[in-house]
Every structure is written in structure tokens, then in C-alpha cells.
Amino acid sequence: MSYSIPKGVFDLFPTTGKVEDEWKLTHHWQHLYEEMRSLSKKYGFEEIVTPIFEKTELFARSIGQETDVVSKEMYTFQDKGKRSLTLRPEGTASVIRTLVERKLYNEMYCHKLFYLGPMFRYERPQAGRYRQFYQFGAEVIGLDSPEQDVELIDLLFTLFQNLGLHNLTVYINSIGNAQCRKNYREALVQFLTPQKNKLSEESQRRLEINPLRILDSKNKEDQKIIANAPTILDFLEEDSKLHFEAVQSLLRIFKIPFKVNTQLVRGLDYYNRTVFEIACGDLGAQDTVAAGGRYDSLVKTLGGPDLPAVGFALGIERLLQIMLAQKCSFKPRPVPLILLIPLGELAKEVCFKLLKQLRVHDISAEMDFSSKKLKHIMKYADKKGFPYISIIGEEELQNEQIKLKHMTTGKEQVILLDQLVLTLINQIQNGI
Ligand code: HAM
């Protein structure tokens, strides 16, 4: 019996010999998590952690029964108490559920929250599309100003800039309020119905249940037809129009380049007014790296007060894959500063105490416990990339002097045994 990883999921690990697996290196993920956490804090966001699974009806109610996510892609199961639970396909619904359940809205007029973690969708796996994938998301509840929409887009854009990314396009659109969408839906159905037979099978199905989603179709024939369809911007009511104009002028002030894409409708039902996506040409078919928008009625739908909200989520795998394709720089893999290699029982005892002392002084260190042949230990030191090693045997103990070897230059420095901590602290201060 051999065990292998299920389809559509992946491991993260500290090393890999394969270029195609480089995006799965744990320290790259840590690097991104650190950047995301520190930038979110700079923008006043606080971290929220919600469970991996929720009651199924939460997602059905918020994302929408007719959406692909709810109708085809959810990992739904019954627990032993016969409750229907679902692995979260996204983070927004859970954040709003927490806010409403805990009545957090009574504490202050606005909440700015961010999250990092795995989401689950039963999709056809391919590069950039997985069944367990990770999102960095941010949600603001309580504010309906266009500044808030732009602050979120700016957070994403600044994150991408800080990470060294280029070749990104910000697409924005407004899908107005429920009435605008109803009017537009009617106009769209009227436009598409006479051409129904030319539409793809999927779009014909959507024409009945969710015609706006036809605008998203990747089918070439569909796209030709859609190109002449009426645009939603002509159906916006005055407030949505003003809001959308303000969003655009604020983006210009922030010098964030954007394109209005009137076919951008998003695949989740909770949106209204501003919707946006950030795409990267380097990513191939799955080129949307982050997406979001306003969802001003979700808090109420889930039993809370009438509070506006807006947010985004970013796909971490996709972001990492673009960064690697664009040769962005990453923080190096963190490795301990020194490997102590004792030779003999007495040296083992001395080194073990020294090891503790180093760590107490905040110096990351390891010691060889294997007593394997030196060539094996040296291979380990080399592979893991220790900057320093020190081999400590009887002679070193007698003279109370050790050799500190710098692994890249090969240079050796003789120091007093009891000076090791101090010497390494100095090395750290002066750059290794
Ligand atoms: P979404 O567009 O479904 O929006 O997902 C956001 C991002 O998650 C996508 O742009 C993509 O980068 C990534 N993503 C989605 N599905 C997969 C997958 N199967 N494999 C890899 N990456 C994937 C949401 O999830 C909304 N909750 C965003 C939001 C937050 N809107 C308001 N607040």
C-alpha cells in the first residue's frame, strides 16, 4: 500500500530540488505572510481567525445557491451528529457570520479585519487552481465611502509593489444596486435570447438562472456575442454612478492604473456597486490573482443590521507563481547560525550545554546528535546551509580553544571556548 497526496492539494516544505515546486517552499510562504500581516497592520486592519468548516447553509445563503461555488464546488459532509457542514470555500461569509453572531457592530461603527488561511473548492485542478488553496483576505464592515473601496485596492497594489511585481492590471466595474441589476438582467436576457442557440451550452443554462454570469464566459463564440451586449454602466442609478466616478478619480489620485471592464460581474452573488479584479499576464489561464468588491446587503442577509461592507481576497499560490515567473526576490531560507559537532562523549556534554547557552542568547544553533561519520555531518551542514560550524574534540577541550569555521569562505578563526557566544553576537551585529 502506498500513500499519496489527494488530487488538487499540495504540501509545503523547506527544501526542494525541483524548480516547478519552488512556490511550495515554506519560507516563501512565511515571507508573504509577514509582508501581508505587516502591511495590513499599517492600514489599520486586525487579524481574524474563523473555523475551517461552517454550517452549509451559511455559504448557500451568502454566496448564492445558483453560483458555481455553491452548486458544484463545495466540500459538504454530514458529521456524526447528522449536521450538514462545509469546508469553507471562501472567507467573507465566516467573517460576517462572526460579526453578526458576536454583535461586534455594537462596539464601534467600523471593523477592519484580515485573514490568512486555506479555502476549499472542488474544482478541476490545473496550474493556479487547486482544491485546497490559500487566501489573504481583508474585509471592512460599516463604511460605504468610495475611499474605503480605494483603500483596499491600494492595499493590494502596494503589497504587489513591495513584493516587486509588475505587469499587473486592475480591472474595475460597478454592478449597481439590486434594482439596477434587475433592469440590466432583463435587458441582457432580451438581447441574448434571440441568439440563444449560438451560445455555449453553459451559457444557455446560465441564461435561465444567472444571465449576468454569461459575461464571464471564456468561450470564444460567447465572447463575440457579448461584445455587443448592453453594458451595466448604462443601467446604474445616480448614487451608484457617483460612487463609481469617485472610485475612479481616487484611483487616479493614488496613481493606481486601472481599466474599466464592464463585463466584470464576479462569481459570487453577494456583490453590489464596486467590483474589482487584479490580473497578471504572466499567469496563463488562471490570471486573476486577487478580487473583491462591495457587498452592502450581506450583513443584513445574515441577520445583522443594515451595514455596508467591502473586501477582497488574494490567491497566495497564484501570487507566488507570478513572483517566481517575474524573478522577484525572496527572503533567504532561515537556517541556524551554527552547527556544533562534538567528537566523543565529553565533547557531547560540553556542546549540549553550549547549545543551550547559545539559544538563551538568541543565537539559533544546532548540534549533531548522530555521531555519524564526519563526511555525513558535513553534507548535512552544507545542504542545510549553516553559515558556521565548529568541530569540538578532546584537543579543543584541553586547550579551551575552538575553531569557528565560516562555511562559504572556508576561513577558520581560533577563539576561546567561552568566547563563542560573544564572538557570534559580534558576527551577527557586523553581518555574518
Ligand atoms: P474569489 O474571486 O472567489 O473571491 O477568490 C479570490 C481569489 O482567490 C481569486 O482571485 C484567486 O486568486 C483565488 N482562488 C479562488 N479559487 C481558487 C482555486 N481553486 N485555486 C487557487 N486560487 C483560487 C472570494 O473568495 C471573495 N471572498 C473575495 C472577497 C472578499 N470579496 C469581498 N471580500
Residues whose N, C-alpha, C, O or C-beta is under 5 A from the ligand:
A	BS01	HAM	E90 G91 T92 R121 E123 G128 R129 Y130 F133 A138 T288 V289 A290 A291 G292 G293 V310 G311 F312 A313 L314 G315 R318
